[in-house]
Structures are given as structure tokens and as C-alpha cells.
Amino acid sequence: MRRLVLEQRATPSRTFSLALPVLSAVGALILGSIPLVLIGADPIEVYRLMLTSAFGSTRGITDTLTDAMPIMLTGLAAVVTFRMNVWNIGAEGQLQIGAVTSAGVALWLGDGANTAFALVAMILAGMLGGSLYAGLVALPTATWKVDEVVLTLMMNFLSLAFINYLVFGSHSPWRDAFSISFPRGQLIPDSSRLPDLSGRLNLGFVITLVVVFLVAWLLKYTVWGYEYSVVADSRGAASFAGINQWRMIVTSFLISGGCAGLGGAVLVGGTLGAMEPRALTGLGFTGILVAALGRMSPTGVIPAAIVLSAIVSSGPDLQQIGVPAPLTVVLQGLILVVIAGGEFHLRYRLVRAGSPARQAHRESAP
């Protein structure tokens, strides 16, 4: 009996690329209806509520877009390094440090600062904080080939311990000195708050989109982007061409960390208004899923983050019609896993070892 093996597909057709996400979504809805039927819920009503909750009103749309901002940026952070086969799993920590530096600058400037200057300073501080924190991983990774996966994961724990200490375990400026019942972050001045656009949606969404398209342009139309693609395709070819791989690894980490740090800044300057540790966890790892759903494309993280945000934000409304909270999480997970599996199927396929299809694929491979 021939065993099944996994092999990379040749370039898929445009029709297959467009049809697969639709088929994956349909399959996810069918699979997700099974636990709903078992508890006596109407799957059509549940899915209708999920759709209307996220996109059925101006408030729903603005809330979905607002919640999509940080995971869009952490997804972009993952894309920048992952596409070069460098694994930055530390966007979580870089976002948290970006929140620390942006909130610190905003608190230091105070109420009397010029609004435009304070906003620019806060945003740049967040990006710089995340970038420098990523640089602590980039240097040993590029210089001594230290495993970046282990190192970035460790840095996530350090950043979480640090922000918890600033708010819960110290009398730092980041902690609200007048909060007696439970420690909380110190609110930043109004001069450093991102202006509202509609509902909860603020200027951070526009800044996020600008950064996404700027990174897409950087990767596609610049000399740095060309060298980046060469290193991503073949380290050997990059060495032969004289491309400085140390520089490419370090700069990709710095850009990645800057994107994640911006996520912390837009949270502090927007919906949070302060550095709140409990609201700054989980976003980096969700960004990895966003990057995968967005097919490792900088602009692909935009719809991926919006879809993911829509699924997650519908949870409270589902609970109101009798869908238990644990089942809500299961339903969301089923949908995301099936869609992610479809994206994996776009790149790989199962074939029998020694089959004519596999032999033809190997003969056509360069």
C-alpha cells in the first residue's frame, strides 16, 4: 500500500485560488452547524446574528474595524519576518513595549503639549519601543544564529512581567495613583488621544492602513525589498549576489517590531486610553493567524483581520440568544481552523508516493 506524502503545489490557478476561500468558508459553516444543532440552536439564525452583529449597523462596523487594528498590525509584523523565513513570534511583547513607550511619552508631555506634536510623538515612541525590543532578538539571531523562536517567546514573558510590574506592582507613572479598589493604568492626557472618526473608530485606523500599504510598497518597489525577496528565496543566492544577510535580518526584525509597537500605541491612544496589561495580551499570537489567513501578504492582513475581528466580536451577542460561551469559542475556532486549513491546501496537497502525478510534479520542478 502506497503511503500518502505531502508535497508543495505548483503555482495554483487563479480560479482555484479564488474558489478555495469560498469553499473553505462554506465548509466551516456546515461543520460549525453540527454543535449548534446538538444544543437545539438554529444555525441559520446564529450565522445571521454573527453577520449583523459585525456589519449590520454603523456601530457594529466601527467596532469591528476598531478591534481589527491591533491584530492587523501584529499580523503585518508576522508577515514581514515570516516571508523571509525568520520567525518573529514576539509581536505580543513588542506590542506591549510599544504601549509602555507610547504611554510614557504621552504622560511625560502632559496636558499642555501641542496636540499634533503629542500625537506624532506618541505614535513614533510606540513604533520605536517595539522596534528596539525586536532588535534585542535580531542582533543575536543575525550574529550568532540564536534560535529566534525560543528567544522571541521568552521576550514575550519578560514584557508581560514588566507591564504587570509597572501597573500592579509599583508606584510608577504608568499606574493610576488614585485607583484604590484595583490597580489600573494612568489615563494619558487628551492632547495625546487619537481623534475619533465614528463611534469607537479613531484616527489609528487610518494610520494602520497607511503603514500596511507603506510596508507593501517597501517590499515590492524598493531596493531593500528586492534584496529581501532574494534572501527569502535562497540564502545561497543572496550570498552569491553579495547581499548582506545580517543587515536584512536585523532590518526586517526592526520593521516587524515597529509595526507591532504601533499596535500598542493605537491601543493606548485610542480605545484604552492607558496602559492596561489585561487588554494587551493575546494580540500577538492572533496576529500570526491573521498573517496566515492573509496568505502572508501585507495587504492581505486587512481583510483577514476584519473577518477575524467580526467572528470574535459576535460572541457576546450569540450568548444573548442562548449559545453558551464555551460553544461560542468552539464555533469561532472551527471556522478559523477550516479557513486556515483551506489556505494550507492552497499551497500543499496529499499524493500517493510514487504516483504518476507526483512523478510529473518532480520532473517539472526546477
Salt bridges, closest charged atoms under 4 A:
GLU7 OE2 - ARG349 NE 2.90
GLU7 OE1 - ARG358 NH1 3.14
GLU45 OE2 - ARG48 NH2 2.66
ASP63 OD2 - ARG59 NE 3.83
ASP63 OD1 - ARG200 NH1 3.43
ASP67 OD1 - ARG200 NH2 3.24
GLU227 OE1 - ARG247 NH2 2.73
GLU276 OE2 - ARG184 NE 3.99
GLU343 OE1 - ARG295 NE 2.50
